[in-house]
Amino acid sequence: MQTILNKIKAILEYFGFGVCQYLGDKMGIKSSLVRLHFIYLTFITLGSPLFLYLILAFWVNIKKYIRRGISVLAD
């Protein structure tokens, strides 16, 4: 049972928290601290940071695809 929960946690952290990792790297702080602030802001403001999170997730993924496309064109 514990290994299944660890696998689910790893998948969620890999796919779901890419935004927090990206923001943490850019600001020079731990991604767990960014996640914690997102959670607090979500409860305090009744969910509005979720929209910001989704926009940032979209932006981070678009940047990855653009970089990947540019590197393919350069080869």
N, C-alpha and C positions, 0 to 999 in steps of 0.2 A: 504494500500500500504506500509506503513512504517513497519508494522509487518512482512510482507513478506521479506522485505529487511533485517530486523533484524534476521530473521530465516536463510536466506542465509548467512549472515555475520557470524552467530554462527556456521553454518556447515563448512564454509571455514576455520574459525579459529580453529575448533576442528580437522578437518581432514587435512587441508593444511598447517598449521603452527606448526605442532608437532615438526618439526625440530628446528624451532626458539625457541620454548619453551624449548626444551631439551638443546640446546646450551646456552640459557640464564641461565638456572638453573645450568649448569655445570660451567659457567664462573662467576656466581653471579651477572648478570646484567638483566635488564628488557628484556623480549622477544620482546617488541615493538621496542627497540633499535636495536636488532639483525635484525628484519624484515626491518627496515629502512635502515640499512647498506646493506642488500641483495638487496634491491630495487635500491639504489644508485650504487652499484657495477654492477648490471645488466645493467643499462643504460650506465654507463661509459665504460664498457668492452664489450658492444654489446651482452649480454646474456650468457657469459661463466659461471657466478656463478650459473646459472640454472642447469648446469650439476652437479656441486658440491652439490647443494641442493637436487637433485634427488638421488644422491649416498648416502647422509646422511639420507634422508628419508627412503631409502631401508634399511640402516644399523640399524636405530632406530627401524623399524618394525621387523627386524630379531631378534634383542635383546629381544623385547617383546615376540616373539614366543618362543625363547629359554628359557627365564625365566618362561614362562607359562608352557612349557613342563617339565622343571625341577621340578616345584612345583607340577605338576600332578603326576610325578613319585615318589616324596617324600611322597605323601599321600598314 
